[in-house]
Amino acid sequence: MELEIEKFINWVRMRSPQARTWRDYKCDLQLFLKIMKDQRVEDVRFRDVDEFVNFQVCKGFKPSTINRRLAAVASFYTYLIDDGRQLACPVLPKRHYVKEPQRLPRSVNEQDIRKFFNIINDERDRAMCSLMLRSGLRIGEVAVLKMADLYLGELPSRMIIHGKGSRERTVYLSPDAERDLNHWLEKLPKIHCEYAFVTYQNKKISTTSINARIEKIRERSGVNITAHRLRHTFADHLLSAGTPITSIQLLMGHRFVETTQNYAAANNKQVEADFYESCKKLDGWKFLMEVAQVNILENEMSADPDRSDDEMELVHL
């Protein structure tokens, strides 16, 4: 089986050398090979895949990780079948795929964003985080961003992003993101490197290094922010501004609009407006809304030391 896996990985890499798909498949199939031991591809049955799934569940792997590995195994068998091998794929979706919890994307509020960015003193780190927050870049897209893909100072300033599946898209720069990026590029060591972000050893930065930097900033700021939450916040802000969902899809590089609609489900202003409009019409709910408004005012006034006692008393009138 090891030889077949090697041929499959080389085929995936040949089809899309710039994408990281072949690397992910390689890791996933190496684990599959380890669990299957010395079995031939023809001898693997669905009960063997049961063992592959159970091993990962016992190790505490996330459902999304397990399902990704199952997809890699299924792709491997599809490759062999298309190549003329008389095989049946042992991965049965209804039997093996683990149910994933349906979680809505979580954005970051403005106060936490300010606390997070106030801690960042390094121009490189600030530029990387700004591109995720204001341009919606994935962490992997930041890591592979090349100087040749930057069109700064043009109208409009933009970047060509190499996203998942080797799909390219145009992404625009907000004024603050362009400013932060320019500040970093002014400090960029004058070395022969095609990438926009490098380590302090003047080598291309990795996603692991970027995550490590974000982790340090998170610890110092006390704000629970990840690279993907910065990207989520980008989509949330655009939705709040009334940007069409199809435009957000293109800016974020989603292949399917259904993926982008998850953000709309998490930030649906029409549903929010309909709910509070209904509250006004329901007699039993009016009192609860009035109490909530009084509590909000009290919290705001207690947080402001300049408020007079007369103003505080007016809240209760």
C-alpha positions as CSV (number, residue, x, y, z in Angstrom):
1,M,0.0,0.0,0.0
2,E,2.9,2.4,0.7
3,L,3.9,2.5,-2.9
4,E,0.4,3.2,-4.1
5,I,0.1,6.0,-1.6
6,E,3.4,7.5,-2.8
7,K,2.2,7.5,-6.4
8,F,-1.1,9.1,-5.4
9,I,0.6,11.9,-3.5
10,N,2.9,12.6,-6.4
11,W,-0.1,12.7,-8.7
12,V,-2.0,15.2,-6.5
13,R,1.2,17.3,-6.2
14,M,1.7,17.3,-10.0
15,R,-1.9,18.5,-10.5
16,S,-1.7,21.4,-8.1
17,P,1.9,22.0,-6.9
18,Q,1.1,25.4,-5.2
19,A,-1.7,24.0,-3.1
20,R,-1.1,22.3,0.2
21,T,-3.5,19.5,-0.5
22,W,-0.8,17.0,-1.3
23,R,0.8,17.7,2.1
24,D,-2.4,17.2,4.0
25,Y,-3.2,14.0,2.1
26,K,0.3,12.7,2.8
27,C,-0.1,13.1,6.6
28,D,-3.6,11.7,6.5
29,L,-2.7,8.6,4.5
30,Q,0.4,7.9,6.5
31,L,-1.8,7.6,9.6
32,F,-4.2,5.3,7.6
33,L,-1.2,3.2,6.5
34,K,-0.1,2.9,10.1
35,I,-3.5,1.6,11.3
36,M,-3.8,-0.7,8.3
37,K,-0.3,-2.1,8.9
38,D,0.8,-4.5,6.1
39,Q,-2.6,-4.9,4.4
40,R,-2.9,-4.6,0.7
41,V,-5.3,-2.0,-0.7
42,E,-7.4,-4.9,-2.1
43,D,-7.8,-6.4,1.4
44,V,-9.0,-3.3,3.3
45,R,-12.7,-3.6,4.2
46,F,-15.2,-1.3,5.8
47,R,-14.6,-2.9,9.2
48,D,-10.9,-1.9,8.9
49,V,-12.1,1.7,8.3
50,D,-14.2,1.3,11.5
51,E,-11.0,0.7,13.3
52,F,-9.4,3.7,11.7
53,V,-12.2,5.9,12.9
54,N,-12.4,4.4,16.4
55,F,-8.6,4.9,16.8
56,Q,-9.0,8.7,16.1
57,V,-12.1,9.0,18.3
58,C,-10.2,7.5,21.2
59,K,-7.3,9.8,20.6
60,G,-9.7,12.8,20.9
61,F,-9.5,14.1,17.3
62,K,-12.2,16.5,16.2
63,P,-15.0,15.2,13.9
64,S,-13.8,17.6,11.1
65,T,-10.3,16.1,11.3
66,I,-11.6,12.5,11.1
67,N,-13.9,13.3,8.2
68,R,-11.0,15.1,6.4
69,R,-8.9,12.0,6.7
70,L,-11.7,9.8,5.5
71,A,-12.1,12.0,2.5
72,A,-8.4,11.6,1.8
73,V,-8.7,7.8,1.9
74,A,-11.8,7.9,-0.4
75,S,-9.8,10.1,-2.9
76,F,-7.0,7.6,-2.8
77,Y,-9.3,4.8,-3.7
78,T,-11.0,6.8,-6.4
79,Y,-7.5,7.4,-7.9
80,L,-6.8,3.7,-7.9
81,I,-10.1,2.8,-9.4
82,D,-9.8,5.4,-12.2
83,D,-6.3,4.0,-12.9
84,G,-7.9,0.6,-13.7
85,R,-7.7,-1.2,-10.4
86,Q,-10.6,-3.5,-9.6
87,L,-11.5,-2.2,-6.2
88,A,-14.4,-1.0,-4.0
89,C,-13.9,2.0,-1.8
90,P,-14.1,0.8,1.8
91,V,-15.2,4.3,3.1
92,L,-18.9,4.3,3.6
93,P,-20.1,7.9,4.2
94,K,-23.3,7.0,6.2
95,R,-21.3,4.5,8.3
96,H,-18.0,6.2,8.8
97,Y,-18.3,10.0,8.7
98,V,-18.6,11.5,12.1
99,K,-21.4,14.0,12.7
100,E,-20.0,17.5,13.1
101,P,-21.5,20.1,15.4
102,Q,-23.0,22.9,13.5
103,R,-21.5,26.0,15.0
104,L,-22.0,29.6,13.8
105,P,-18.9,31.7,13.0
106,R,-17.9,33.8,16.0
107,S,-16.7,37.4,15.4
108,V,-14.8,39.6,17.8
109,N,-16.3,42.8,19.3
110,E,-14.7,46.2,18.7
111,Q,-13.5,46.6,22.3
112,D,-11.6,43.3,22.2
113,I,-10.1,44.1,18.8
114,R,-8.7,47.4,20.2
115,K,-7.3,45.6,23.2
116,F,-5.7,43.0,20.9
117,F,-4.1,45.5,18.5
118,N,-3.0,47.9,21.2
119,I,-0.6,45.1,22.4
120,I,1.0,44.7,19.0
121,N,4.2,46.7,18.7
122,D,5.8,44.6,15.9
123,E,5.1,46.0,12.4
124,R,5.2,42.5,10.8
125,D,2.7,41.0,13.3
126,R,0.4,44.1,13.0
127,A,0.4,43.8,9.2
128,M,-0.4,40.1,9.2
129,C,-3.3,40.5,11.6
130,S,-4.6,43.5,9.7
131,L,-4.8,41.5,6.5
132,M,-6.8,38.8,8.2
133,L,-9.1,41.3,9.9
134,R,-9.6,43.9,7.1
135,S,-9.1,41.8,4.0
136,G,-10.4,38.4,5.2
137,L,-7.2,36.5,4.4
138,R,-6.7,32.9,5.7
139,I,-3.6,32.4,7.7
140,G,-2.2,30.2,4.9
141,E,-2.8,33.0,2.4
142,V,-0.9,35.4,4.6
143,A,2.1,33.0,4.7
144,V,2.3,32.6,0.9
145,L,1.6,36.2,0.0
146,K,4.2,37.3,-2.6
147,M,5.6,40.8,-3.3
148,A,4.6,40.3,-7.0
149,D,1.0,39.9,-5.9
150,L,0.8,43.3,-4.2
151,Y,-0.6,46.3,-6.1
152,L,-0.1,49.0,-3.5
153,G,-0.6,52.7,-4.2
154,E,-2.9,51.9,-7.2
155,L,-6.5,52.8,-7.4
156,P,-7.7,50.7,-5.8
157,S,-5.0,49.1,-3.8
158,R,-5.4,45.4,-4.1
159,M,-3.7,41.9,-3.8
160,I,-3.9,38.7,-5.8
161,I,-4.5,35.9,-3.4
162,H,-3.7,32.3,-4.0
163,G,-6.4,30.5,-2.1
164,K,-7.6,26.9,-1.5
165,G,-7.5,24.6,-4.5
166,S,-5.1,27.0,-6.3
167,R,-8.0,29.4,-6.9
168,E,-7.0,33.0,-7.3
169,R,-9.0,36.0,-6.3
170,T,-8.7,39.8,-6.0
171,V,-8.8,41.2,-2.5
172,Y,-8.8,44.9,-1.7
173,L,-7.0,46.8,1.0
174,S,-8.7,49.1,3.5
175,P,-6.7,52.3,4.3
176,D,-5.6,51.0,7.7
177,A,-4.6,47.6,6.3
178,E,-2.6,49.2,3.5
179,R,-0.9,51.6,6.1
180,D,0.1,48.6,8.3
181,L,1.4,46.6,5.4
182,N,3.4,49.6,4.1
183,H,5.0,50.1,7.6
184,W,6.1,46.5,7.6
185,L,7.4,46.6,4.0
186,E,9.5,49.7,4.9
187,K,11.2,47.6,7.6
188,L,11.5,44.4,5.5
189,P,15.1,43.4,5.2
190,K,16.6,44.1,1.8
191,I,17.0,40.5,0.9
192,H,16.2,38.5,-2.2
193,C,12.9,37.0,-1.1
194,E,9.7,36.8,-3.1
195,Y,7.4,36.6,-0.1
196,A,6.0,39.6,1.7
197,F,6.4,38.1,5.2
198,V,9.6,36.5,6.5
199,T,11.0,35.4,9.8
200,Y,13.7,37.2,11.6
201,Q,16.1,34.7,10.0
202,N,15.0,36.1,6.6
203,K,13.1,32.9,5.6
204,K,9.6,32.5,4.4
205,I,7.2,32.5,7.4
206,S,5.1,29.5,8.2
207,T,1.5,29.2,9.4
208,T,2.9,27.6,12.6
209,S,5.0,30.7,13.2
210,I,2.1,33.0,12.6
211,N,-0.1,31.1,15.0
212,A,2.6,31.2,17.6
213,R,2.8,35.0,17.3
214,I,-1.0,35.3,17.6
215,E,-0.9,33.1,20.7
216,K,1.6,35.4,22.4
217,I,-0.4,38.5,21.6
218,R,-3.6,36.7,22.9
219,E,-1.9,35.9,26.2
220,R,-0.6,39.4,26.7
221,S,-3.9,41.1,25.7
222,G,-6.2,38.6,27.5
223,V,-8.4,38.5,24.4
224,N,-9.5,35.2,22.9
225,I,-8.6,35.8,19.3
226,T,-7.5,33.3,16.6
227,A,-6.5,33.8,13.0
228,H,-9.8,32.4,11.9
229,R,-11.8,34.6,14.2
230,L,-10.2,37.7,12.7
231,R,-11.4,36.4,9.3
232,H,-14.9,35.8,10.7
233,T,-14.9,39.4,12.0
234,F,-14.1,40.6,8.5
235,A,-17.2,38.9,7.1
236,D,-19.4,40.0,10.1
237,H,-18.4,43.7,9.5
238,L,-19.2,43.5,5.8
239,L,-22.6,42.0,6.6
240,S,-23.4,44.7,9.1
241,A,-22.6,47.3,6.4
242,G,-25.1,45.6,4.1
243,T,-22.6,44.1,1.6
244,P,-24.3,41.6,-0.7
245,I,-23.6,38.0,0.3
246,T,-22.2,37.2,-3.2
247,S,-19.6,39.9,-2.9
248,I,-18.5,38.6,0.5
249,Q,-18.2,35.1,-1.0
250,L,-15.8,36.4,-3.7
251,L,-13.8,38.4,-1.2
252,M,-13.4,35.5,1.1
253,G,-12.7,33.0,-1.6
254,H,-15.5,30.6,-0.7
255,R,-16.2,28.1,-3.4
256,F,-19.9,27.8,-2.5
257,V,-22.2,30.7,-1.4
258,E,-23.7,28.3,1.2
259,T,-20.4,28.6,3.1
260,T,-20.8,32.4,3.2
261,Q,-24.4,32.1,4.3
262,N,-23.3,30.7,7.6
263,Y,-22.1,34.2,8.4
264,A,-25.5,35.6,7.5
265,A,-27.1,33.2,9.9
266,A,-24.8,34.5,12.6
267,N,-25.5,38.1,11.8
268,N,-29.0,38.5,10.4
269,K,-30.1,42.1,11.0
270,Q,-33.6,41.4,9.6
271,V,-34.3,38.6,12.0
272,E,-33.0,40.9,14.9
273,A,-35.3,43.7,13.7
274,D,-38.3,41.5,13.3
275,F,-37.8,40.0,16.8
276,Y,-37.6,43.4,18.6
277,E,-40.5,44.8,16.5
278,S,-42.6,41.8,17.7
279,C,-41.5,42.5,21.3
280,K,-43.1,45.9,21.1
281,K,-46.4,44.4,20.1
282,L,-46.6,41.7,22.8
283,D,-48.1,43.1,26.0
284,G,-46.3,40.5,28.2
285,W,-42.9,41.4,26.7
286,K,-43.1,45.2,26.9
287,F,-42.3,45.3,30.6
288,L,-39.2,43.1,30.1
289,M,-37.9,45.4,27.4
290,E,-38.4,48.5,29.6
291,V,-36.5,46.7,32.5
292,A,-33.7,45.8,30.1
293,Q,-33.4,49.4,28.8
294,V,-33.2,50.7,32.4
295,N,-30.5,48.2,33.3
296,I,-28.4,49.3,30.2
297,L,-28.7,52.9,31.3
298,E,-27.7,52.2,34.8
299,N,-24.6,50.2,33.7
300,E,-23.6,53.1,31.4
301,M,-24.0,55.7,34.1
302,S,-22.3,53.7,36.8
303,A,-19.3,53.3,34.4
304,D,-19.1,57.1,34.0
305,P,-17.7,58.9,37.1
306,D,-18.8,62.3,35.7
307,R,-22.5,61.4,35.9
308,S,-24.3,63.5,38.6
309,D,-26.6,62.0,41.2
310,D,-29.5,63.8,39.5
311,E,-28.9,62.1,36.3
312,M,-28.7,58.7,38.0
313,E,-32.0,59.4,39.8
314,L,-33.7,60.3,36.5
315,V,-33.2,56.7,35.3
316,H,-35.7,55.5,38.0
317,L,-38.4,58.1,37.3
